[in-house]
Amino acid sequence: MPKLIFLPHEVICPEGAEIDSEPGVSILNAALAKNISIEHACEKSCACTTCHVVVRKGFDSLAESTEDEDDMLDKAWG
């Protein structure tokens, strides 16, 4: 079962968190299910990039990004 580690963030997750997720569940959906409120202004329609995250470890275990995701990440801040 995938384990997601959220580093402390003063607004989103002040204490940090370590959660388990089912394979195939997006990082956003896994976070929201555990009350970690990652902003997602477009309601998960891949239109705004507000929910992007930085993966520091385990990147190779992720599914390949879609063309829509790549296009949106080109516009993301940070």
N, C-alpha and C positions, 0 to 999 in steps of 0.2 A: 504494500500500500504506500503510495507516495506521501512523503512528509514535507510540509511547507513550513519554513521558518521565516517569520516576519520580524525584521529588526525593529527596535523601538522607534517610534515616530511620534512626536509630541501631540499630533492631532489624531492620526488614524489609529494608532495602536501604542499608547504610551509605555506600556510594559513589555512590548514585543509579544510574540506568540509562536507556538509550535503546534501545528495542527496536522491531522491525517486527512487524506482525501482519497476518493475513489479514482482509479485510473480513468483518464478521459475527461475528467471534470476540469473546467478552466480554473485558472488561479483566481480570477474574479469571483466566480460562483462559489468556489471553496471558501474564500475569504468572507463573502457575504453570508454564507451559511453559518459561520462562526462569529457573526456580529462584528467583523472587521470591515468598517465602512469605507472601502475604496470608492472614490468618486467615479461615477459612470454616467455622465450627463446625457448621453444618447440612448440610455437604457439597453446597452449591449448590442447595438445595431452596427457597430464598426464604422462610426461616422465622426468621432470627435477626438480620440486619443487621450481622454482624461483618465482612463483606467490603466494606462501603461505602467508597467513595473520594471524594476531592474533585477535581473536574475544574476546573482553573484556566484552561485554554485549549482551544478546539476543541469546546466544549459543543454548538454548533449542528450539528456533524457526527454526533452520536450519534443512535441510533434513539430514538423517543419511549419513555418509560418505560411499563411495563405497570401495570395497576391494582394488582396484587400488589406490585410494586416501590414504588409510591407509598404504599401502606398500610404497608409495612415501614419506609420512610424516615421516616414520621411518628413512628415509635417509636425511631429510631436516635439514639445519643448524638452529640454534637458537631455 
